[in-house]
Amino acid sequence: MILRQVTSKDFDWIVENYIDVFSSEPWNDDLEVKQIENYVKELFEMNTFNGFIAEVDNNMIGASLGYIKPWYQGKEYALDTFFISKKFHSKGFGSQFLSLIKKELLKENIPAIILDTDRGMPAETFYKNNGFKVSEESIIMFCDVSK
C-alpha cells in the first residue's frame, strides 16, 4: 500500500466512493451527490485541510479527510472522514492505511489524532482495535441553532 496526499484530481473519486460506502450497510445514509460534493469541496478549501489517499496496485482504495488543529500541547489531526472502498473492506487495508497515516503525522510532528464516530457502529471497534481510546473526560455536544 502507498500513502499519498489528496489532490484536487481525487475529488470525483472521493465523492463517488464516499457515497458508495456511507449509503450502504451499516450506515445507510441518504446521500446526494451535490451534498457530498459541497462537503468535500469545503474541506479541500480549508487552509488547514490535510487528506490522504491509500493506493494498492496504482488504484485508489481509501481516503482520509481531515485538518490540522492547533492544541495547547501541540497540533492534532482532526480526522473528519475515513473510508476504504467497499470491495476492499475486511481485508486489513483500513488498519494498514491508518498505520501509514500515523507514521506520516509523526514525521510532521503531529502527535495526536482526534475523531468522533457513532457509538455501537463497527467503526467504533475498528478505531479501538487501532489504538484509539474513548475519552473519559470529553463528550461531543451539538446545538441546532435554527431552533
C-alpha positions in Angstrom: 0.0 0.0 0.0 1.1 3.5 -0.8 0.1 6.6 1.1 -0.1 9.9 -0.7 -1.6 13.4 -0.1 -5.0 14.1 -1.6 -5.0 16.3 -4.7 -7.8 18.0 -6.5 -7.7 15.3 -9.1 -9.0 12.9 -6.4 -12.2 14.9 -5.9 -14.6 12.8 -8.1 -13.3 9.5 -6.8 -13.7 10.7 -3.2 -17.2 11.8 -3.7 -18.2 8.7 -5.6 -16.7 6.3 -3.1 -17.9 8.3 -0.1 -21.5 7.9 -1.3 -20.9 4.2 -2.2 -19.5 3.4 1.3 -21.8 5.5 3.5 -25.1 4.8 1.7 -24.5 1.1 2.3 -24.6 -1.1 5.5 -24.1 -0.4 8.3 -24.6 3.4 7.8 -27.4 3.5 5.2 -27.1 7.3 4.9 -29.4 9.0 2.4 -26.8 11.0 0.4 -27.0 13.2 -2.6 -24.1 13.9 -5.0 -24.4 17.7 -4.7 -24.4 17.4 -0.9 -21.2 15.4 -0.7 -19.5 17.5 -3.4 -20.1 20.6 -1.3 -18.9 18.8 1.8 -15.7 17.6 0.2 -15.1 20.9 -1.6 -15.4 22.9 1.6 -12.9 20.6 3.3 -10.5 20.9 0.4 -10.8 24.7 0.7 -9.8 24.8 4.4 -6.4 26.3 4.9 -5.6 23.5 7.4 -7.0 20.7 5.3 -4.9 17.5 5.3 -6.1 14.5 3.3 -4.6 11.2 2.4 -5.2 8.6 -0.3 -4.4 4.9 0.0 -3.4 3.1 -3.2 -2.8 -0.5 -4.0 -1.5 -1.5 -7.4 -2.0 2.1 -8.6 -5.7 2.0 -7.6 -7.2 4.3 -5.0 -8.8 2.2 -2.3 -9.3 4.6 0.6 -9.4 8.2 1.7 -8.8 10.1 4.9 -10.1 13.7 5.0 -9.3 15.9 8.0 -7.5 19.0 9.1 -4.7 20.1 11.3 -5.9 21.7 14.5 -3.9 23.7 17.0 -3.9 22.5 20.5 -2.3 23.8 23.7 0.0 20.7 23.7 0.9 20.9 20.0 -1.1 20.0 16.9 -3.7 17.4 16.3 -5.1 15.8 13.2 -8.9 16.0 13.3 -10.0 13.0 11.3 -13.3 14.0 9.8 -13.8 11.2 7.2 -12.1 7.9 6.8 -13.1 5.1 4.4 -12.0 2.2 2.4 -13.8 1.3 -0.8 -16.4 -1.4 -0.2 -14.7 -4.1 -2.3 -11.6 -3.8 0.0 -13.5 -4.0 3.3 -12.5 -6.6 5.9 -9.1 -7.3 4.3 -6.9 -5.3 6.7 -6.5 -2.3 4.4 -8.2 0.1 6.8 -5.7 -0.7 9.6 -2.8 -0.6 7.2 -3.9 2.8 5.9 -4.4 4.2 9.4 -0.9 3.0 10.4 0.7 4.8 7.4 -1.2 7.9 8.3 0.0 7.8 11.9 3.6 7.4 10.7 3.2 10.4 8.3 1.7 12.6 11.0 4.6 11.8 13.3 7.0 12.9 10.6 5.1 16.2 10.5 5.4 16.5 14.3 1.6 15.9 14.8 1.4 13.5 17.7 -2.4 13.0 18.0 -5.5 12.2 16.0 -8.9 13.1 17.2 -12.2 11.9 15.7 -15.8 11.2 16.5 -17.8 8.2 15.4 -21.2 6.7 16.2 -21.3 4.5 19.4 -22.0 0.9 18.7 -21.1 1.0 15.0 -18.3 -1.2 13.5 -16.2 1.9 13.2 -16.0 2.2 17.0 -14.5 -1.3 17.2 -12.2 -0.6 14.3 -10.7 2.5 15.9 -10.4 0.9 19.3 -8.5 -2.0 17.6 -6.2 0.5 16.0 -5.1 2.2 19.3 -7.8 4.8 19.8 -9.4 5.3 23.2 -12.7 6.7 24.3 -12.1 9.9 26.3 -13.5 9.7 29.8 -13.1 13.4 30.2 -14.7 14.6 26.9 -18.1 14.4 25.3 -19.3 15.6 22.0 -22.2 18.1 22.1 -24.2 19.9 19.5 -26.8 22.6 19.3 -29.2 23.1 16.5 -29.1 26.9 16.2 -32.1 27.0 13.9 -34.4 26.2 16.8 
